[in-house]
Amino acid sequence: MKSPPRLKGALIFKLEIGNWKNKYMKPVVIIGAGPSGLAAAYELAINSVPVVLIERLGQVGGLSRTIRNNGAHFDVGPHRFFTQNAEIHQLWEDILKENLLSVPRLTRIFYKNKFFYYPLAPMNAFFGVGPVSAAAIVTSYLSTRLSQRISPNEPKNFEEWVVNQFGRKLFETFFKTYTEKVWGIPCTQIGADWAGQRIKGLSLWTAVMNSIFKSKQKNIKTLVDEFVFPRGGAGFFYEGLASVVEDKGGKILLNRYAEGFRHEDSRIKSVILRNESGEREEIEGDAFLVSSPLSDGISGLTPEPPTEVTEAAKGLRYRSHLGVDMQVEGNPFPDNWIYVHSSDVKLARIANYRNFSQEMAGSDSTTPITVEYFCFPGDSVWERKDDELIDLARTELKHMKILQPDQVHSWFIVRNEKAYPVIEIGYESKIQILKSYIARFKNFQPIGRSGMFKYNNMDHAIMTGLLAARNYMGSKFDIWSVNIDAEYHESAEVPQKNHSQ
Ligand SMILES: Cc1cc2nc3c(=O)[nH]c(=O)nc-3n(C[C@H](O)[C@H](O)[C@H](O)COP(=O)(O)OP(=O)(O)OC[C@H]3O[C@@H](n4cnc5c(N)ncnc54)[C@H](O)[C@@H]3O)c2cc1C
């Protein structure tokens, strides 16, 4: 996606979105029909607030959408539903009812031609790496713990965080290569707070205890061995939310790209859209909840923000996700997904949707899988043509002995730019500049993962949408504090929900 052009001189059609109870009423305009945008639209629509949802793609669900092809269902890589937030879980149940499945989790790491359970099972890891490496892992773990006891140090980056927690040898064996494939930068440049979010609460000791005693510590994220999941794929839930929005009178406009916002007197007046035919349209709104990437939102403002702000926006980097989606013969492996740490292949993960839900397979004899690559636009994988990508994926799967090239029946490529905000050292100061600039707009709220530049999972994205909608209706939540442990609930009351649908 290119940076939005400035709006001067553009021919723009005013789009009247009608039939609100009060014809002078302006709707709340939401950008992006992903989890955060849909959750916001849902909350507003069930409370009879006029709402218009703008989506660039031809379908809803964002990064959590489900793509149908040839009878099979593909998500954008594996999308496990997991939350510690009872309200979100209830929403999944309310929308999905009997279509919310309970799925056993099997995920393994592929490293040096061997499979290791993830979360790590010490006995499996011990026999997998062999006694010499296992002894080195234990020794390095014990010496790190000892030195941490004697002089604890605050980790400054991802590498130091993991080394402090697990020891250097385990970091090098099981964390380094995969993390660097995903983020495309050295682990020393990744912020320690990402590790804190991602693997918080897990230590080698916990992993050992878990493997021996089948841990009761269900709350530790990476130790969860079962998860809930929508029968038809992750996007099935978001399609359910979208139909409630439309039933309640909300409007969802697909295939429209929001390229800029006009503002005046500390208020956003309108959003400028480009439709499929390339025409520009303008929608005025009472408030704007924006889940498109934060940097795009800032650089699309007219009048333009000060240079310091536009420079901070340009300094935020996002990692893109490239999925080679295939329907393959049989079922090539039993895992929901496999993390591929080996550095002799470029692929980072393989998702198997039959192992999420039989219904996603669409046939008894084939299985939909996604071979996942993480890229910066412009790099050697991202720039390959589609048929070069399928060749790469086929060759790498053969090399890993996962499947033979002739087992691939059909395939297509899905590119998602700006899928992962890169939580690299120094990003916080840029976010601070952007946050303090946009705080002047009384009716503009970034929401969701790319919108707030946070490494959010679906449940956090949903929660930011719900809370932004509630703020519009009079509450005062600090949406920026929505985080992994749902701590925001402790400091603010959630208003009564209106369940009349
Ligand atoms: C490969 C992968 C695996 C993941 N696995 C999990 C998992 O297992 N569990 C989990 O909970 N989460 C997972 N996530 C995270 C999850 O996908 C996100 O947290 C969630 O989708 C974020 O929702 P959102 O609404 O903030 O953003 P998005 O899902 O990104 O939605 C934003 C929407 O805005 C649209 N948009 C963007 N710009 C514009 C514009 N200018 N105009 C109009 N529309 C625009 C986009 O097309 C998109 O539909 C995963 C993500 C990825 C990429």
The ligand as an SDF file (V2000), in Angstrom:
LIG
                    3D

 53 58  0  0  0  0  0  0  0  0999 V2000
    0.0420  -14.3210   10.6070 C   0  0  0  0  0  0  0  0  0  0  0  0
   -0.7310  -13.8210   11.8050 C   0  0  0  0  0  0  0  0  0  0  0  0
   -1.1080  -14.7070   12.7880 C   0  0  0  0  0  0  0  0  0  0  0  0
   -1.8340  -14.2420   13.9060 C   0  0  0  0  0  0  0  0  0  0  0  0
   -2.2250  -15.1430   14.8650 N   0  0  0  0  0  0  0  0  0  0  0  0
   -3.0030  -14.7180   15.8800 C   0  0  0  0  0  0  0  0  0  0  0  0
   -3.4930  -15.6480   16.8490 C   0  0  0  0  0  0  0  0  0  0  0  0
   -3.1870  -16.8410   16.7940 O   0  0  0  0  0  0  0  0  0  0  0  0
   -4.3080  -15.1780   17.8350 N   0  0  0  0  0  0  0  0  0  0  0  0
   -4.6520  -13.8510   17.9300 C   0  0  0  0  0  0  0  0  0  0  0  0
   -5.4270  -13.5050   18.8300 O   0  0  0  0  0  0  0  0  0  0  0  0
   -4.1870  -12.9540   17.0500 N   0  0  0  0  0  0  0  0  0  0  0  0
   -3.3800  -13.3500   16.0280 C   0  0  0  0  0  0  0  0  0  0  0  0
   -2.9100  -12.4470   15.1100 N   0  0  0  0  0  0  0  0  0  0  0  0
   -3.2020  -11.0180   15.3250 C   0  0  0  0  0  0  0  0  0  0  0  0
   -4.5530  -10.6090   14.7610 C   0  0  0  0  0  0  0  0  0  0  0  0
   -4.6170  -10.9120   13.3920 O   0  0  0  0  0  0  0  0  0  0  0  0
   -4.6890   -9.1130   14.9720 C   0  0  0  0  0  0  0  0  0  0  0  0
   -4.5040   -8.8150   16.3400 O   0  0  0  0  0  0  0  0  0  0  0  0
   -6.0390   -8.5510   14.5920 C   0  0  0  0  0  0  0  0  0  0  0  0
   -6.4590   -8.9310   13.3030 O   0  0  0  0  0  0  0  0  0  0  0  0
   -5.9400   -7.0290   14.6720 C   0  0  0  0  0  0  0  0  0  0  0  0
   -7.1880   -6.4720   14.3930 O   0  0  0  0  0  0  0  0  0  0  0  0
   -7.2860   -4.9680   13.9410 P   0  0  0  0  0  0  0  0  0  0  0  0
   -8.7000   -4.6730   13.7150 O   0  0  0  0  0  0  0  0  0  0  0  0
   -6.5440   -4.1330   14.8900 O   0  0  0  0  0  0  0  0  0  0  0  0
   -6.4440   -4.8750   12.5780 O   0  0  0  0  0  0  0  0  0  0  0  0
   -6.5350   -5.6430   11.2270 P   0  0  0  0  0  0  0  0  0  0  0  0
   -6.9220   -7.0570   11.4090 O   0  0  0  0  0  0  0  0  0  0  0  0
   -5.2450   -5.3470   10.5560 O   0  0  0  0  0  0  0  0  0  0  0  0
   -7.7110   -4.8910   10.4640 O   0  0  0  0  0  0  0  0  0  0  0  0
   -7.5440   -3.6250    9.9320 C   0  0  0  0  0  0  0  0  0  0  0  0
   -8.4320   -3.4910    8.7070 C   0  0  0  0  0  0  0  0  0  0  0  0
   -8.2830   -2.1780    8.1850 O   0  0  0  0  0  0  0  0  0  0  0  0
   -8.2270   -2.2490    6.7740 C   0  0  0  0  0  0  0  0  0  0  0  0
   -7.5220   -1.0540    6.3170 N   0  0  0  0  0  0  0  0  0  0  0  0
   -6.2160   -0.7440    6.5110 C   0  0  0  0  0  0  0  0  0  0  0  0
   -5.9390    0.4580    5.9720 N   0  0  0  0  0  0  0  0  0  0  0  0
   -7.0970    0.9140    5.4570 C   0  0  0  0  0  0  0  0  0  0  0  0
   -7.4560    2.1140    4.7840 C   0  0  0  0  0  0  0  0  0  0  0  0
   -6.5690    3.0810    4.5770 N   0  0  0  0  0  0  0  0  0  0  0  0
   -8.7470    2.2530    4.3560 N   0  0  0  0  0  0  0  0  0  0  0  0
   -9.6770    1.2810    4.5910 C   0  0  0  0  0  0  0  0  0  0  0  0
   -9.3800    0.1290    5.2280 N   0  0  0  0  0  0  0  0  0  0  0  0
   -8.1180   -0.0490    5.6680 C   0  0  0  0  0  0  0  0  0  0  0  0
   -7.4880   -3.5360    6.5020 C   0  0  0  0  0  0  0  0  0  0  0  0
   -7.7470   -4.0110    5.1830 O   0  0  0  0  0  0  0  0  0  0  0  0
   -8.0640   -4.4390    7.5790 C   0  0  0  0  0  0  0  0  0  0  0  0
   -9.2100   -5.1020    7.1330 O   0  0  0  0  0  0  0  0  0  0  0  0
   -2.1620  -12.8640   14.0120 C   0  0  0  0  0  0  0  0  0  0  0  0
   -1.7650  -11.9850   13.0020 C   0  0  0  0  0  0  0  0  0  0  0  0
   -1.0530  -12.4460   11.9140 C   0  0  0  0  0  0  0  0  0  0  0  0
   -0.6370  -11.4930   10.8230 C   0  0  0  0  0  0  0  0  0  0  0  0
  1  2  1  0
  2  3  1  0
  2 52  2  0
  3  4  2  0
  4  5  1  0
  4 50  1  0
  5  6  2  0
  6  7  1  0
  6 13  1  0
  7  8  2  0
  7  9  1  0
  9 10  1  0
 10 11  2  0
 10 12  1  0
 12 13  2  0
 13 14  1  0
 14 15  1  0
 14 50  1  0
 15 16  1  0
 16 17  1  0
 16 18  1  0
 18 19  1  0
 18 20  1  0
 20 21  1  0
 20 22  1  0
 22 23  1  0
 23 24  1  0
 24 25  2  0
 24 26  1  0
 24 27  1  0
 27 28  1  0
 28 29  2  0
 28 30  1  0
 28 31  1  0
 31 32  1  0
 32 33  1  0
 33 34  1  0
 33 48  1  0
 34 35  1  0
 35 36  1  0
 35 46  1  0
 36 37  1  0
 36 45  1  0
 37 38  2  0
 38 39  1  0
 39 40  1  0
 39 45  2  0
 40 41  1  0
 40 42  2  0
 42 43  1  0
 43 44  2  0
 44 45  1  0
 46 47  1  0
 46 48  1  0
 48 49  1  0
 50 51  2  0
 51 52  1  0
 52 53  1  0
M  END
$$$$
